[in-house]
Amino acid sequence: MLTLPSLWNLIISTMVFFVAVRYLHRYLEEQGLPKGMTRGTLVFVLASLVSWGSGEAVDWTQQKIEGPQPALQTSVELMQLLKAAGLEQPVAAASKELGSK
């Protein structure tokens, strides 16, 4: 199930991305790979993978510490909220009009 990343995931994965970019640029410069679009793309892809992996590790660690997070609201719960707010009728009327056309 798709869930939103935690705030710690965003913060740490962003920091890891920039650190990875710095070290990858330095490593590829030492290896003699000339600057260009290919090297820039390689650095971006590798840094993105390292950043994604660190973010997943943060979420995994947070889940192990805090336990599973509650699921997102379903459409049934959303309809109940709209009904409680008095907005259900205009939405239902608009969908009926679109369905009849």
Phi, psi and omega per residue, in radians:
M1 nan 2.400 -3.120
L2 -1.355 2.180 3.095
T3 -2.204 2.732 3.105
L4 -1.311 2.532 3.121
P5 -1.243 2.679 3.117
S6 -1.334 2.922 3.115
L7 -1.127 -0.668 3.096
W8 -1.106 -0.654 3.097
N9 -1.031 -0.851 -3.116
L10 -1.107 -0.754 -3.103
I11 -1.169 -0.899 -3.061
I12 -1.214 -0.722 -3.139
S13 -1.157 -0.554 3.078
T14 -1.175 -0.774 3.111
M15 -1.119 -0.745 3.138
V16 -1.099 -0.652 3.132
F17 -1.028 -0.861 -3.083
F18 -1.209 -0.614 3.066
V19 -1.146 -0.739 3.135
A20 -1.122 -0.703 3.109
V21 -1.055 -0.780 -3.121
R22 -1.065 -0.849 -3.101
Y23 -1.227 -0.631 3.106
L24 -1.165 -0.726 3.081
H25 -1.050 -0.776 -3.132
R26 -1.123 -0.773 -3.119
Y27 -1.111 -0.793 -3.117
L28 -1.206 -0.522 3.062
E29 -1.159 -0.731 3.108
E30 -1.142 -0.571 3.131
Q31 -1.343 -0.184 3.081
G32 1.526 0.238 3.099
L33 -1.273 2.138 -3.070
P34 -1.177 2.615 3.100
K35 -1.161 2.544 3.126
G36 2.912 -3.036 -3.083
M37 -1.178 -0.650 3.141
T38 -1.126 -0.789 3.128
R39 -1.144 -0.716 3.113
G40 -1.100 -0.716 3.110
T41 -1.168 -0.720 3.117
L42 -1.078 -0.772 3.126
V43 -1.108 -0.763 -3.133
F44 -1.085 -0.811 -3.105
V45 -1.143 -0.803 -3.134
L46 -1.143 -0.725 3.116
A47 -1.157 -0.629 3.097
S48 -1.138 -0.714 3.120
L49 -1.143 -0.744 3.117
V50 -1.131 -0.728 3.131
S51 -1.126 -0.763 3.110
W52 -1.079 -0.767 3.126
G53 -1.092 -0.708 3.116
S54 -1.180 -0.649 3.087
G55 -1.126 -0.718 3.092
E56 -1.139 -0.656 3.098
A57 -1.138 -0.663 3.103
V58 -1.133 -0.810 3.123
D59 -1.102 -0.701 3.122
W60 -1.092 -0.786 3.136
T61 -1.110 -0.753 3.142
Q62 -1.123 -0.667 3.117
Q63 -1.170 -0.668 3.112
K64 -1.155 -0.607 -3.121
I65 -1.364 -0.858 -3.017
E66 -1.667 -0.302 -3.057
G67 1.630 3.015 -3.103
P68 -1.141 2.528 3.115
Q69 -1.431 2.649 3.110
P70 -1.143 2.622 -3.135
A71 -1.204 2.769 3.089
L72 -1.213 2.799 3.137
Q73 -1.135 2.451 3.101
T74 -1.534 3.005 -3.133
S75 -1.147 -0.515 3.104
V76 -1.136 -0.779 3.107
E77 -1.131 -0.618 3.104
L78 -1.137 -0.739 3.109
M79 -1.120 -0.639 3.095
Q80 -1.143 -0.672 3.092
L81 -1.152 -0.733 3.112
L82 -1.117 -0.705 3.126
K83 -1.124 -0.736 3.135
A84 -1.152 -0.556 -3.140
A85 -1.473 -0.106 -3.140
G86 1.399 0.309 -3.114
L87 -1.806 0.042 -3.046
E88 -1.255 -0.641 -3.081
Q89 -1.118 -0.852 3.125
P90 -1.087 -0.627 3.131
V91 -1.173 -0.766 3.134
A92 -1.155 -0.700 3.138
A93 -1.152 -0.718 -3.137
A94 -1.156 -0.681 3.140
S95 -1.224 -0.578 3.081
K96 -1.168 -0.685 3.128
E97 -1.141 -0.730 3.129
L98 -1.174 -0.625 3.133
G99 -1.211 -0.495 -3.111
S100 -1.436 -0.304 -3.117
K101 -1.451 nan nan
